[in-house]
């Protein structure tokens, strides 16, 4: 998967899947999230780099806290 494809996958991801009462929606969202995370791990060595990429492409309110990312960077990850 290319960075462009991964970016699109993050943008198109159902970022609210975990709130669904429909088990099919919940299972599909979880599987899609897991696939995205696996691709991020292949592309980026450091967790902070993965989370920065996620935040750049996820909708507002669906990203990771900047303070958490900074903490990872400060700790070498």
C-alpha positions in Angstrom: 0.0 0.0 0.0 1.3 3.5 -0.8 1.2 6.5 1.5 -1.5 8.0 -0.7 -3.6 4.8 -0.5 -3.1 4.7 3.3 -4.1 8.3 3.6 -7.3 7.6 1.7 -8.0 4.6 3.9 -7.7 6.7 7.0 -9.9 9.4 5.5 -12.6 6.9 4.5 -12.4 4.9 7.7 -15.6 4.8 9.9 -14.0 6.5 13.0 -17.1 5.8 15.1 -17.4 2.1 14.4 -16.9 1.2 18.1 -20.2 2.9 19.0 -22.3 0.8 16.6 -25.0 -1.6 18.0 -24.7 -3.6 14.7 -22.1 -6.2 15.2 -21.3 -6.4 11.5 -20.5 -2.6 11.5 -18.5 -3.0 14.7 -16.5 -6.0 13.3 -15.9 -4.4 9.9 -14.7 -1.1 11.5 -12.4 -3.0 13.8 -10.9 -5.1 11.0 -10.4 -1.9 8.8 -8.7 -0.1 11.7 -6.5 -3.1 12.3 -5.5 -3.2 8.6 -4.7 0.5 8.8 -2.6 0.1 11.9 -0.7 -2.8 10.3 0.1 -0.7 7.2 1.2 2.2 9.4 3.6 -0.2 11.2 5.1 -1.3 7.9 5.6 2.3 6.7 6.8 4.0 9.9 9.3 2.7 12.5 8.3 5.0 15.3 4.9 5.1 16.9 5.0 8.9 17.0 5.5 9.0 13.2 2.5 6.7 12.7 0.3 8.9 14.9 1.4 12.1 13.2 0.5 10.5 9.8 -2.9 9.4 11.2 -3.6 12.9 12.6 -2.7 14.5 9.2 -5.4 12.4 7.5 -8.1 11.7 10.0 -11.1 13.9 10.4 -11.0 16.5 13.2 -11.8 15.0 16.5 -10.5 11.5 15.5 -6.8 12.0 16.0 -4.4 11.5 18.8 -3.5 14.1 21.4 -0.5 16.2 20.5 0.7 15.9 24.1 0.8 12.1 23.8 2.7 12.3 20.5 5.2 14.7 22.0 5.6 12.4 25.0 6.5 9.5 22.6 8.9 11.8 20.7 10.6 12.8 24.0 11.0 9.2 24.9 12.6 8.3 21.6 9.6 6.7 20.0 
